[in-house]
Amino acid sequence: MTDSVVLFEEIKTAGGQRFGVATLNAPASLNALSVDMVRLLTPKLREWAGDDGIVGVLMQAAGEKAFCAGGDLRQLYQTLLECGSARNTYAEDFFCEEYELDYLIHTFPKPFLCWGHGIVMGGGVGLMSGCSHRVVTAQSRIAMPEISIGLYPDVGGSWFLRRTPGRTGLFLALTAANLNAADTIFCGLADVLVPHERKGQVLEAIAATHWLGEQKADRAELSRILARAGEGAEMPPSKVREHYDTINALMAGDDLTDIAQRLRELQSDDPWLQSASKTFVKGAPSSAALSFELWQRVHRMSLAEVFRLEYWASLGFCAHKDFAEGIRAVLIDKDRNPRWNPATIEEITPAFIEDHLRPRGEMPAELAALV
């Protein structure tokens, strides 16, 4: 079974209970999240949620480079070419099942630890963000890079980026800025920095603990284990914290064209900030427009409502051309020269935005049932 794209095992603990372990097992693709992975994870997590002998879950990944570098978009790309603006049943299943899994993790009734080592991007952030305990390491690199592939930060990104300090979440959506461990913790997207070499210590502590089977007490115990493992670890400098006031000033106001103008004109001695500006300029105007629209719309929405809205938005991106063009430019031909349509933010109309967000068919029962 070692060829399986997700491996499952259980750690026996001192009190006779078990801790479930799910390992993403596609290191050659940087553990990109595939439909096959989702279809293994969702039923197993449901089983563990209902098993009184399971007191918590650890989600990790094989290999040293990445926890999960995003969604596996190659198969989806073929369907985008074949279906165009017509109904795409593969995309419907792909996004429905991914969001159902993400929601399950957000609402999991037991401690849920994600070991977010290495690259964590897009769909990987979607998996990690909902966990009760989110570990980053000195090697963690986190981003929501969807603007570069003609999409928007989905997988609940509309919800969790809206909850970062100030307007940092909007900045991350528009610039795909890379975050280190300190940035990620500052933004509320991770909880604790633990050196990767102390992972064995964490696993030993999980095994040595008498868990109570009570959610609050067990969450507190897991937090103590991670705090001990992280003691003395040096936190890297945070670019987001350093440039927090600048970021808020860049993102100020309620008109995307104002924000776009400030980003285009940004001149900074800091390569990190300058790179964010360049990524925005090269990114898809449609992605920027929809990211901003969702930022404005979701403020009072529940997580379930956001996932339903994102489902329609994602199918809208599949029906328009920029998403396929972005995948082509970044993942298929790799020429890094996408031809966006519309070519500028100023050309985008309200009707264009609404066509991305309108219902296309029936809401799947699995997402309709989320509360």
Residue pairs with C-beta under 8 A, 6 or more apart in sequence:
1 7
2 25
4 25
4 40
5 24
5 25
5 26
5 34
5 36
5 37
5 40
6 22
6 23
6 24
6 25
6 37
6 40
6 41
6 44
7 22
7 23
7 25
7 62
8 20
8 21
8 22
8 23
8 40
8 44
9 21
9 23
10 18
10 19
10 20
10 21
10 54
11 18
11 19
11 21
11 58
11 203
11 206
11 207
12 18
12 207
13 19
13 55
13 206
13 207
13 208
13 209
13 210
13 211
14 207
14 208
14 209
14 210
15 209
15 210
15 211
17 53
17 54
17 55
17 211
17 213
18 53
18 54
18 55
19 54
19 55
19 56
19 57
19 58
19 206
19 207
19 211
20 44
20 48
20 54
20 56
20 57
20 58
21 57
21 58
21 59
21 60
22 41
22 44
22 45
22 57
22 58
22 59
22 60
23 59
23 60
23 61
23 62
24 31
24 33
24 37
24 59
24 60
24 61
24 62
24 67
24 68
25 31
25 61
25 62
26 32
26 34
26 37
26 62
27 61
27 62
27 63
27 65
27 66
29 69
29 72
30 63
30 65
30 66
30 68
30 69
30 119
31 61
31 62
31 63
31 66
31 67
31 68
31 69
31 124
32 68
32 69
32 70
32 71
32 72
32 73
32 123
33 68
33 70
33 71
33 72
33 98
33 123
33 124
33 126
33 127
34 71
34 72
34 75
35 72
35 75
35 93
35 94
35 97
38 97
38 98
38 101
39 97
41 101
42 97
42 100
42 101
42 104
45 57
45 101
45 104
45 105
45 108
46 104
48 54
48 57
48 110
49 104
49 108
49 109
49 110
52 213
54 110
55 110
55 111
55 211
55 212
55 213
55 218
56 110
56 111
56 112
56 113
56 206
56 211
56 218
56 222
57 108
57 110
57 111
57 112
57 113
58 113
58 114
58 115
58 203
58 206
59 105
59 112
59 113
59 114
59 115
59 127
59 131
60 67
60 114
60 115
60 117
61 67
61 68
61 115
61 117
61 118
63 118
64 117
64 118
65 118
65 119
66 118
66 119
66 120
66 124
67 114
67 115
67 116
67 117
67 118
67 119
67 120
67 124
67 127
67 128
67 140
68 119
68 120
68 121
68 123
68 124
68 127
68 128
69 119
69 120
69 121
69 122
69 124
70 121
70 122
70 123
70 124
70 145
71 94
71 98
71 122
71 123
71 155
73 149
73 327
73 331
74 327
74 331
74 332
75 90
76 90
76 91
76 94
76 318
76 327
77 324
77 327
77 328
77 331
77 332
79 88
79 90
79 91
79 318
80 88
80 91
80 318
80 323
80 324
80 327
81 324
83 91
83 318
84 319
85 319
85 320
86 319
87 360
87 361
88 315
88 318
88 319
91 314
91 315
91 318
92 315
92 361
92 364
95 154
95 310
95 311
95 314
95 315
96 311
96 364
96 366
96 367
97 366
98 123
98 126
98 155
99 154
99 155
99 156
99 307
99 310
99 311
99 367
100 366
100 367
100 370
101 127
102 126
102 127
102 129
102 130
102 155
102 156
102 307
103 130
103 156
103 303
103 304
103 307
103 370
105 112
105 127
105 130
105 131
106 129
106 130
106 156
106 303
107 130
108 130
108 131
108 132
109 215
110 215
110 218
111 132
111 133
111 215
111 218
111 219
111 222
112 130
112 131
112 132
112 133
113 131
113 132
113 133
113 134
113 135
113 222
113 226
114 127
114 128
114 131
114 133
114 134
114 135
115 135
115 199
116 124
116 128
116 134
116 135
116 136
116 137
116 140
116 142
116 184
116 190
117 135
117 136
117 137
117 139
117 140
117 196
117 199
118 137
118 139
118 140
118 141
119 141
120 128
120 136
120 140
120 141
120 142
121 141
121 142
121 143
121 144
121 145
122 143
122 144
122 145
122 146
122 153
122 155
123 155
125 142
125 143
125 144
125 155
125 157
125 189
126 154
126 155
126 156
126 157
127 155
128 134
128 189
128 190
129 155
129 156
129 160
129 189
130 156
132 219
132 222
133 191
133 192
133 219
133 222
133 223
133 226
134 189
134 190
134 191
134 192
135 190
135 191
135 192
135 193
135 194
135 202
135 226
136 142
136 181
136 184
136 185
136 190
136 192
136 193
136 194
137 181
137 193
137 194
137 195
137 196
138 181
138 193
138 195
138 196
138 233
138 234
138 236
139 196
140 180
140 181
140 184
140 190
141 178
141 179
141 180
142 178
142 179
142 180
142 183
142 184
142 189
142 190
143 172
143 176
143 177
143 178
143 179
144 153
144 157
144 161
144 172
144 173
144 176
145 176
146 152
146 153
146 154
146 157
146 173
146 176
146 287
146 291
147 173
147 174
147 175
147 176
147 279
147 280
147 283
147 284
147 287
147 288
147 291
148 176
148 279
148 282
148 283
148 284
148 326
148 330
149 284
149 323
149 326
149 327
149 329
149 330
149 331
150 284
150 286
150 287
150 317
150 322
150 323
150 324
150 325
150 326
150 327
150 338
150 340
151 287
151 314
151 317
151 323
151 326
152 158
152 173
152 287
152 290
152 291
152 294
152 313
152 317
153 161
153 172
153 173
153 291
154 310
154 313
154 314
155 310
156 303
156 306
156 307
156 310
157 173
157 310
158 294
158 295
158 298
158 306
158 309
158 310
158 313
159 298
159 301
159 303
159 306
159 307
160 169
160 188
160 189
161 169
161 170
161 172
161 173
161 295
162 169
162 295
162 298
162 299
163 169
163 188
164 172
164 187
164 188
164 189
165 186
165 187
165 188
165 244
166 244
166 247
166 248
166 251
167 247
167 248
167 251
167 252
168 187
168 240
168 244
168 247
168 248
169 187
169 295
170 251
170 259
170 291
170 292
170 295
171 177
171 247
171 250
171 251
171 276
172 179
172 187
173 291
173 292
173 295
174 251
174 259
174 263
174 280
174 283
174 288
174 291
174 292
175 263
175 276
175 277
175 279
175 280
175 283
176 276
176 279
176 283
177 239
177 240
177 272
177 275
177 276
177 279
178 272
179 187
179 189
179 239
179 240
180 236
180 238
180 239
181 190
181 193
181 235
181 236
182 193
182 235
182 236
182 237
182 238
182 241
183 238
183 239
183 240
183 241
184 190
185 191
185 192
185 193
185 235
186 238
186 240
186 241
187 240
191 223
191 226
192 223
192 226
192 227
192 230
193 230
193 233
193 235
194 202
194 226
194 229
194 230
194 233
195 229
195 230
195 233
198 229
198 230
201 229
202 225
202 226
202 229
205 225
205 228
205 229
206 222
206 225
209 221
209 225
211 218
211 221
212 218
212 221
239 270
239 272
239 273
240 247
242 270
243 270
243 272
243 273
246 268
246 273
249 262
250 259
250 262
250 263
250 266
251 259
252 258
252 259
253 259
254 296
256 288
256 289
256 292
256 345
257 345
257 346
259 292
260 280
260 288
260 345
263 276
263 277
263 280
263 281
264 277
264 280
264 281
266 273
266 274
266 277
267 274
268 274
268 277
280 288
284 322
284 326
284 338
284 340
285 340
285 342
285 343
285 344
285 345
285 347
285 348
286 317
286 320
286 322
286 340
286 342
286 348
286 352
286 356
287 322
287 326
288 345
289 345
289 348
289 352
289 353
290 313
290 316
290 317
290 353
290 356
290 357
293 353
293 357
294 309
294 310
294 313
297 309
298 305
298 306
298 309
301 309
303 370
304 367
304 370
304 371
307 367
307 370
308 363
308 367
308 368
308 370
309 357
311 363
311 364
311 367
312 356
312 357
312 358
312 359
312 360
313 356
313 357
315 360
316 355
316 356
316 357
316 358
316 360
317 323
317 356
319 355
319 360
320 355
320 356
321 341
322 338
322 340
322 341
325 338
325 339
325 340
325 341
326 338
328 338
329 335
329 336
329 337
329 338
330 336
330 338
342 348
342 352
